[in-house]
Amino acid sequence: MEGTIKLDGCGYEVTTSSHLCVSVINSYYHQVLSYGRERCVILEAVVHDNYCVLANTLVAHFLYSSDSSKAASYLHTAKSHLEHATLYEKLVFDVISYLMSGDRDDEVSVELHSKLLKEFPRDLVSLKRAQILCFYMGRPDLSLSLVNKVLPQNEGENYIYGMLAFPLLELGKMKDAEKAAKRGFEINKKDGWSQHALCHVLQYECRFREAVKFMEECASSWNSSSSFMLTHNWWHVALCFLEGNAPMQRVLDVYDNYIWKELEKPDAAVPEVYLNAVALLLRLCVRDELNFLGDRLKMLADRLADQANWYLEWHLDVLTVWALAKTGQISKAEDLLKGLKDRLSRMNKKKQQIMQKGMMLAEALYAYERGNYKHGLELLGPDFDASECKVIGASDEQVDVFNEVWYIMLLNSGDVTKAIEVIEKRIKKRDGTAFLWLLLERGYKLAKRPEEAGIANEKAKVLESAYF
């Protein structure tokens, strides 16, 4: 049925007979851009107009990860009404239809988004969708290029500066990232993505006390945030406590009250909570803080042993392998590794080459936890750099723990010269964490360099007393 033309919140034409349908679409836009937990609101759009191409297309994309067959039916409905759709709706349909195709090429998908944004640069939801694609490709350069192309048409707009800040910080442009994040925060104090980006910058620069103070002041605005945004922002707070040498109880309080407790909510996105939980516990274990954990790791690993939580996110799978091995569930860890290898073998060659890094990390973490450091080092190679593994769906801050695992395996295997070399290189970039200085001290001791070990120890002591 041919409807009338109405404008959505971006000012773009939508063919629909229902004002309520457009209103719901606008609410969905807000939920996506604010990382809200009510993105399911889009399901109401097709109730108000089940012929609307844009509504059906957005519903299809929303359902794609949880119910692919139902998603396909909505996409089919959208396709059957394309003749009445506007150009904007047709281009959105094209990008989402390709995104949902079985053997898509992510670079092609980004290019389709780029063409859409060239015609409709105020569509920040499509920009966000494209940036997420870039994130899983490990391509912050592409992400930055996309946001820069539409920035002139969105000067002063809500959410755009957080979207600018994140690829900047992933490219190491911290001053520019800080400036962008602050601009986003000035426009909207509740913009969780701008808050998150600013915390990233402060954390990288080892301004831990400042980061914690800022995030704790923002925390009340996270109550309506998605499980990911809520628990991930608190994950950053916990890491600042950990790296800033706060009492361990402060780290665990964050884990208990703001990450694990999220699972009590009926609408919690469980895998997203597990990801932040296991990522934090790995950091604690790498730092030999296992005695503080009580039964937390076992409780989490028992949940992760449920195969319903496997193969949803490469990052979560990699960390799950470690958690299962750490808690003695060796057969489960090996089952997951076999499953990942099987999935890798069924990818096309291009995708295999990209995701091989994820497989390598999973196997290396398993070897690390089993004490097979030589094999773990062979898997990672002599020039390992965790920043090249962001294709698992992780930021620089999230993958940095894999660098720490590498340093420890080098030290434990007796490759002291290499360990000192790479730890010194890391400290030149980020010298404000006591943990790195303590690892360097250990390396110097093993290399029989007592004077340098003493200097590293003194530096660690100063940092340990500097923040909290």
URHUVEN-V393332 format. One record per helix or strand of 2 or more residues. SS is the DSSP state (H for helix, E for strand). FROM is the first residue (numbers start at 0). TO is the last residue. Records with the same first field share a line. If there is no record, write none. Layout:
SS: FROM-TO / FROM-TO
This chain:
E: 3-6 / 12-15
H: 18-32 / 38-47 / 52-62 / 67-79 / 81-83 / 86-98 / 105-118 / 123-136 / 139-153 / 159-169 / 173-186 / 191-203 / 207-221 / 226-242 / 247-263 / 269-285 / 289-291 / 295-303 / 306-308 / 313-325 / 329-344 / 348-368 / 372-379 / 385-391 / 395-412 / 415-428 / 433-445 / 449-463
